[in-house]
Amino acid sequence: MRAAVILLCGRSGAGKTTIAERAKECFEVRGRRLLILDENIIRQGLSSDLGFSTEDHVEQQRRLGFVAELFSTGGIAVIVASIAPMAAARKAFFAGCPTARLAHVDAPLRVCKGRDAKGSLAKGLVRADIPFQEPSRSAVDVYLPTDVGLTVSELAMKVVRAMARSETPLLWLTEPGIYR
């Protein structure tokens, strides 16, 4: 059975990894396995040969999509937490993982600069001013605004519900309310 995959895209510091970690807790409580593919961690190994050029961003997303698809076909749900700053990069991701969903973690740049939880901006690992092409509304399956008073748990549940709707219902039989 194919498991769900969702790409959480947004600026550095938007809250992608935090939301992914909370969603993983929701999966584990239900006895489900979920893998988080965090772009920053993947860049330390699988993609350590890549920089931050347009071509490298596209290649990074292609690799993430490929790996996510492998786990999905093995029955393991995947959340990919990645900036995915441009439409071409997201297109490369979905070429490798065509059944994945897209979630836009939307946070204003000023908020992202203030968070920088991983120190990525301060260490120069990413640039705060990197052009981020907002995904079109029609391309987004789940919109996650982080500055409108929703808790991390509420945002994570939006992700979990979207993933549940995209999977075989048999995987969620013990959770009848999850489809709301």
PAZAPA-4460 file (N, C-alpha, C; in steps of 0.05 Angstrom, whole numbers, plus 32768, in hexadecimal, padded with zeros to 4 digits):
% residues 180
    n_x    n_y    n_z   ca_x   ca_y   ca_z    c_x    c_y    c_z   seq   type   mol
   8010   7FE8   8000   8000   8000   8000   8011   8019   8000     1      M     A
   800B   802C   7FEF   801A   8045   7FED   8011   8057   8004     2      R     A
   8025   8062   8012   801F   8074   8028   8021   8091   801D     3      A     A
   8016   80A3   802D   8014   80BF   8024   802F   80CD   8026     4      A     A
   8033   80E1   8015   804A   80F3   8015   8040   810F   8013     5      V     A
   804B   8121   8023   8044   813D   8021   805E   814E   8022     6      I     A
   8060   8161   8011   8077   8173   8010   806E   818D   801E     7      L     A
   807B   8193   8035   8077   81AC   8043   808C   81C0   8038     8      L     A
   8083   81D3   8029   8095   81E7   801E   8090   8202   802B     9      C     A
   80A5   8212   802C   80A2   822C   8038   80BE   8237   803E    10      G     A
   80BF   8250   8046   80D9   825D   804C   80E7   824F   8063    11      R     A
   8101   8253   8064   8111   824A   807B   8106   8258   8094    12      S     A
   8100   8248   80A9   80F5   8253   80C1   80D7   8255   80C2    13      G     A
   80CA   824B   80AD   80AC   824D   80AC   809F   823A   80BF    14      A     A
   80AD   8225   80C7   80A1   8211   80DA   809C   81F6   80CE    15      G     A
   80A8   81F0   80B8   80A3   81D7   80AA   80AB   81BF   80BB    16      K     A
   80C3   81BF   80C6   80CC   81A8   80D5   80BC   81A5   80EF    17      T     A
   80B5   81BB   80FC   80A5   81BA   8115   808A   81AE   810F    18      T     A
   807D   81B6   80FA   8063   81AB   80F3   8066   818D   80EC    19      I     A
   807B   8186   80DD   8080   816A   80D5   8084   8159   80EE    20      A     A
   8093   8162   8101   8098   8153   8119   807E   814E   8129    21      E     A
   806D   8162   812B   8054   815F   8139   8041   814B   812A    22      R     A
   8041   814D   810F   8031   813A   80FF   803B   811E   8103    23      A     A
   8056   811B   8105   8061   8100   810A   8057   80F4   8124    24      K     A
   8055   8105   8139   804A   80FC   8152   802E   80F2   814F    25      E     A
   801E   8100   813F   8002   80F7   813A   8001   80DC   812C    26      C     A
   8013   80D7   8119   8015   80BE   810C   801D   80A8   811F    27      F     A
   8031   80AD   8130   803B   8099   8142   8026   8091   8157    28      E     A
   8016   80A4   8160   8001   809E   8173   7FED   808A   8167    29      V     A
   7FEA   808C   814D   7FD7   807A   813E   7FE5   8060   8135    30      R     A
   7FFE   805C   813D   800C   8044   8135   8016   8044   8119    31      G     A
   8019   805B   810D   8022   805E   80F1   803F   8067   80F1    32      R     A
   804D   805F   80DD   8069   8068   80D9   8069   807F   80C6    33      R     A
   807A   8093   80CC   807D   80AA   80BB   809A   80B3   80BC    34      L     A
   80A5   80B9   80A5   80C0   80C2   80A2   80C0   80E0   809B    35      L     A
   80D0   80F0   80A9   80D3   810C   80A1   80ED   810E   8092    36      I     A
   80EB   8118   8079   8103   811E   8069   8107   813C   806C    37      L     A
   811A   8144   807D   8120   8161   8081   8136   8169   806E    38      D     A
   8131   817D   805E   8144   8186   8049   815F   818B   8055    39      E     A
   8160   8197   806D   817A   819E   8079   818A   8185   807F    40      N     A
   817D   8170   8088   818B   8157   808E   8194   8149   8075    41      I     A
   8182   8149   8061   8189   813C   8047   81A1   814A   803B    42      I     A
   81A3   8164   803E   81BA   8173   8033   81D4   816B   8040    43      R     A
   81D4   815F   8058   81EC   8157   8065   81F7   813D   805B    44      Q     A
   81E6   812D   804D   81EE   8113   8043   81E9   8110   8025    45      G     A
   81D1   8107   801F   81C9   8101   8004   81CE   8118   7FF0    46      L     A
   81CA   8130   7FFA   81CD   8147   7FE8   81E4   815A   7FF1    47      S     A
   81F8   814E   7FFD   820F   815F   8007   821E   816A   7FEF    48      S     A
   821A   8160   7FD7   8228   816A   7FC0   821A   8182   7FB3    49      D     A
   8203   818A   7FBE   81F4   819F   7FB1   81F8   81BA   7FC0    50      L     A
   81F6   81CF   7FB1   81F6   81EA   7FBC   81DA   81F5   7FBC    51      G     A
   81D8   820F   7FB6   81BE   821C   7FB7   81B6   822A   7F9D    52      F     A
   81C2   8222   7F87   81BB   822D   7F6D   819F   8223   7F66    53      S     A
   8194   822F   7F52   8179   8226   7F48   817B   8208   7F41    54      T     A
   818F   8200   7F32   8192   81E5   7F2A   8195   81D2   7F42    55      E     A
   81A4   81DB   7F56   81A7   81CA   7F6E   818D   81C7   7F7E    56      D     A
   817D   81DD   7F7F   8163   81DB   7F8C   8151   81C7   7F7E    57      H     A
   8151   81C8   7F64   8141   81B5   7F54   814B   8198   7F59    58      V     A
   8165   8194   7F58   8170   8179   7F5D   816A   8170   7F79    59      E     A
   816B   8181   7F8D   8164   817A   7FA9   8148   8170   7FAA    60      Q     A
   8135   817E   7F9D   8119   8176   7F9E   8115   815B   7F8F    61      Q     A
   8123   8158   7F79   8121   813E   7F6A   8129   8127   7F7C    62      R     A
   813F   812A   7F8B   8148   8115   7F9D   8134   8111   7FB3    63      R     A
   812A   8126   7FBF   8117   8123   7FD5   80FE   8114   7FCB    64      L     A
   80F4   811B   7FB3   80DC   810E   7FA8   80E1   80F1   7FA3    65      G     A
   80F9   80EA   7F99   8100   80CE   7F94   8100   80BE   7FAE    66      F     A
   810E   80C8   7FC2   810F   80BA   7FDC   80F4   80B8   7FE9    67      V     A
   80E4   80CD   7FE8   80C9   80CC   7FF3   80B8   80B7   7FE6    68      A     A
   80BA   80B5   7FCB   80AB   80A1   7FBC   80B4   8085   7FC5    69      E     A
   80CD   8080   7FC9   80D7   8066   7FD2   80CA   805D   7FEC    70      L     A
   80CA   806F   7FFF   80BE   8069   8019   809F   8066   8017    71      F     A
   8092   8077   8007   8076   8075   8004   806D   805A   7FF8    72      S     A
   807B   8051   7FE4   8074   8037   7FD8   8079   8020   7FEB    73      T     A
   808A   8025   7FFF   8090   8011   8014   807C   8013   802B    74      G     A
   8068   8025   8029   8054   8027   803E   805A   803A   8055    75      G     A
   806F   8049   8052   8077   805C   8067   806F   8079   805D    76      I     A
   805F   8086   806D   8057   80A1   8067   806F   80B4   806A    77      A     A
   806F   80C9   805A   8086   80DB   805A   807D   80F8   805A    78      V     A
   8089   8108   806B   8087   8125   806A   80A2   8130   8062    79      I     A
   80A3   813F   804D   80BB   814C   8043   80BA   8169   804C    80      V     A
   80CD   8172   805C   80CE   818D   8065   80E5   819B   8056    81      A     A
   80DD   81AC   8043   80F1   81B7   8031   80E8   81D3   8028    82      S     A
   80FB   81E5   8025   80F5   8200   801B   80E7   81FE   8000    83      I     A
   80F2   81EE   7FEE   80E8   81EB   7FD3   80E0   8206   7FC8    84      A     A
   80F4   8218   7FC5   80EE   8234   7FC0   80E3   823C   7FA5    85      P     A
   80E4   822B   7F92   80DB   8233   7F77   80C9   821D   7F6B    86      M     A
   80B8   8226   7F59   80A5   8214   7F4C   80B4   81FD   7F3D    87      A     A
   80CB   8203   7F31   80DA   81EE   7F22   80E3   81D8   7F36    88      A     A
   80EB   81E0   7F4E   80F5   81CD   7F62   80DD   81BB   7F6B    89      A     A
   80C6   81C7   7F70   80AF   81B8   7F79   80A6   81A5   7F62    90      R     A
   80A8   81AE   7F4A   80A1   819D   7F33   80B3   8184   7F32    91      K     A
   80CD   8188   7F37   80E0   8171   7F38   80D9   815E   7F4E    92      A     A
   80D0   8168   7F65   80C8   8157   7F7B   80B0   8146   7F73    93      F     A
   809C   8152   7F67   8084   8144   7F60   8088   8131   7F48    94      F     A
   809C   8136   7F38   80A3   8123   7F22   80AC   8109   7F2E    95      A     A
   80BA   810A   7F45   80C3   80F2   7F52   80AF   80E5   7F65    96      G     A
   809C   80F5   7F6D   8088   80EB   7F81   806D   80F7   7F79    97      C     A
   8061   80ED   7F64   8049   80F9   7F58   8030   80F8   7F69    98      P     A
   802E   80E7   7F7D   8016   80E5   7F8D   8018   80F7   7FA6    99      T     A
   802E   8105   7FAA   8032   8115   7FC2   801F   812D   7FC2   100      A     A
   801B   8138   7FD9   800B   8150   7FDD   801E   8167   7FE3   101      R     A
   8014   8180   7FDF   8024   8197   7FE4   8017   81A7   7FFB   102      L     A
   8027   81AE   800F   801E   81C0   8024   8031   81D8   8024   103      A     A
   8025   81F0   8025   8034   8208   8026   8034   8213   8043   104      H     A
   804B   8212   8050   804E   821D   806B   8055   823B   8067   105      V     A
   8041   824C   806B   8043   8268   8064   8049   8278   807D   106      D     A
   8061   8284   807E   8068   8296   8094   8076   82AE   8087   107      A     A
   8070   82C6   8091   807D   82DE   8087   809C   82DD   808B   108      P     A
   80AA   82E9   8079   80C8   82E9   807B   80D2   82F4   8095   109      L     A
   80C5   8309   80A0   80CE   8314   80B9   80CC   8300   80D0   110      R     A
   80B7   82EF   80CF   80B3   82DA   80E3   80C8   82C5   80E0   111      V     A
   80CE   82BD   80C7   80E2   82A8   80C2   80FE   82B1   80CC   112      C     A
   8105   82CA   80C7   811E   82D5   80D0   8120   82D4   80EE   113      K     A
   810A   82D9   80FC   8109   82D9   8119   810B   82BD   8125   114      G     A
   8101   82AA   8117   8102   828E   8121   811D   8281   811E   115      R     A
   8125   827D   8105   813F   8270   80FE   8148   825C   8114   116      D     A
   8135   824A   811B   813A   8236   8130   8153   8226   812D   117      A     A
   815A   821F   8114   8171   820E   810F   818A   821E   810B   118      K     A
   8188   8239   810B   819F   824A   8106   81A8   824A   80E9   119      G     A
   8197   8240   80D7   819E   823E   80BB   81A4   8259   80AF   120      S     A
   8194   826D   80B6   8199   8288   80AB   81B2   8294   80B6   121      L     A
   81B6   8291   80D0   81CE   829C   80DD   81E7   828F   80D4   122      A     A
   81E6   8275   80CE   81FE   8266   80C5   8203   8269   80A7   123      K     A
   81F0   8276   809A   81F3   827A   807D   81ED   8261   806D   124      G     A
   81DF   824E   8079   81D8   8235   806B   81C2   823A   8057   125      L     A
   81B1   824D   805C   819C   8256   804A   819C   8274   804B   126      V     A
   8191   8280   8037   818F   829D   8037   8172   82A5   803D   127      R     A
   816F   82B9   804E   8154   82C3   8055   8147   82D0   803D   128      A     A
   8157   82DA   802B   814C   82E9   8014   814A   82D7   7FFB   129      D     A
   814D   82BD   7FFE   814A   82AB   7FE7   812E   82AF   7FDB   130      I     A
   812D   82B2   7FC1   8113   82B6   7FB5   8101   829E   7FBA   131      P     A
   80EA   82A2   7FC6   80D8   828C   7FCA   80BF   8291   7FB9   132      F     A
   80BB   8280   7FA6   80A4   8282   7F95   808C   8274   7FA2   133      Q     A
   8079   8284   7FAB   8062   8278   7FB8   8054   8265   7FA5   134      E     A
   804D   824D   7FAF   803E   823B   7F9D   8023   8246   7F97   135      P     A
   8019   8241   7F7F   7FFE   824A   7F78   7FEA   823D   7F8B   136      S     A
   7FD5   824B   7F91   7FBF   8240   7FA2   7FB5   8226   7F97   137      R     A
   7FB2   8224   7F7D   7FA8   820C   7F71   7FBB   81F4   7F74   138      S     A
   7FD4   81F9   7F78   7FE8   81E3   7F7C   7FE9   81DA   7F99   139      A     A
   7FE0   81EA   7FAC   7FE2   81E4   7FC8   7FCB   81D3   7FD2   140      V     A
   7FD1   81BC   7FDE   7FBD   81AB   7FE9   7FB6   81B3   8006   141      D     A
   7FCA   81BD   8014   7FC6   81C5   8030   7FD4   81E0   8034   142      V     A
   7FC5   81F4   803C   7FD1   820E   8042   7FD4   8211   8060   143      Y     A
   7FED   8216   8069   7FF3   8217   8085   7FFF   8233   808D   144      L     A
   7FED   8246   8092   7FF7   8261   809B   7FFF   8260   80B8   145      P     A
   8018   8268   80BD   8022   8266   80D8   801F   827F   80E9   146      T     A
   8014   8294   80DD   8011   82AD   80EC   7FF4   82B6   80F1   147      D     A
   7FE2   82A2   80F2   7FC6   82A9   80F6   7FBA   829D   810F   148      V     A
   7FCB   8294   8122   7FC2   828B   813B   7FBD   826D   813D   149      G     A
   7FC3   825D   8128   7FC0   8240   812A   7FD8   8235   8139   150      L     A
   7FD2   8221   814A   7FE8   8214   8159   7FF7   8200   8146   151      T     A
   800E   81F8   814E   801E   81E4   813F   800D   81CB   813C   152      V     A
   7FFF   81C3   8152   7FEF   81AB   8151   7FD8   81AD   813C   153      S     A
   7FCC   81C4   813B   7FB6   81C9   8127   7FC1   81C7   810B   154      E     A
   7FD8   81D3   8106   7FE5   81D2   80EC   7FEC   81B5   80E5   155      L     A
   7FF7   81A7   80F8   7FFF   818B   80F4   7FE7   817A   80ED   156      A     A
   7FD1   817E   80FA   7FB9   816E   80F5   7FAE   8174   80D8   157      M     A
   7FB2   818C   80CE   7FAA   8191   80B2   7FBB   8180   80A0   158      K     A
   7FD5   817D   80A6   7FE7   816C   8096   7FDE   814F   8098   159      V     A
   7FD9   8145   80B1   7FD1   8129   80B5   7FB7   8123   80A6   160      V     A
   7FA4   8135   80A8   7F8B   8130   8099   7F8F   812F   807B   161      R     A
   7F9F   8140   8071   7FA4   8140   8054   7FB2   8126   804C   162      A     A
   7FC4   811C   805C   7FD2   8103   8056   7FBF   80EC   8058   163      M     A
   7FAD   80EC   806C   7F9A   80D7   806F   7F87   80D5   8057   164      A     A
   7F7F   80EC   804D   7F6D   80ED   8035   7F7A   80E2   801C   165      R     A
   7F95   80E3   801B   7FA3   80DB   8003   7FAB   80BE   8004   166      S     A
   7FA7   80B0   801A   7FAF   8094   801D   7F98   8081   801A   167      E     A
   7F9E   8068   8018   7F8A   8053   8018   7F7C   8054   8033   168      T     A
   7F61   8055   8033   7F53   8057   804C   7F59   8040   8060   169      P     A
   7F61   8029   8056   7F68   8013   8068   7F7D   801A   807C   170      L     A
   7F8F   802C   8074   7FA5   8034   8086   7F9A   8044   809E   171      L     A
   7F82   804F   809C   7F78   8060   80B1   7F5E   8056   80BE   172      W     A
   7F57   803D   80BB   7F3E   8032   80C5   7F39   8037   80E2   173      L     A
   7F4E   8038   80F2   7F4B   803C   810F   7F46   8059   8116   174      T     A
   7F47   806B   8103   7F43   8087   8108   7F2C   8093   80F7   175      E     A
   7F13   808D   80FD   7EFD   8096   80EC   7EFB   80B4   80EA   176      P     A
   7F03   80C3   80FE   7F00   80E0   80FD   7F17   80EF   80EF   177      G     A
   7F2B   80E0   80E6   7F42   80ED   80DA   7F3C   80FB   80C0   178      I     A
   7F26   80F2   80B2   7F20   80FD   8098   7F12   8118   8099   179      Y     A
   7F0B   8122   80B1   7EFD   813B   80B3   7F0E   8152   80A9   180      R     A
***
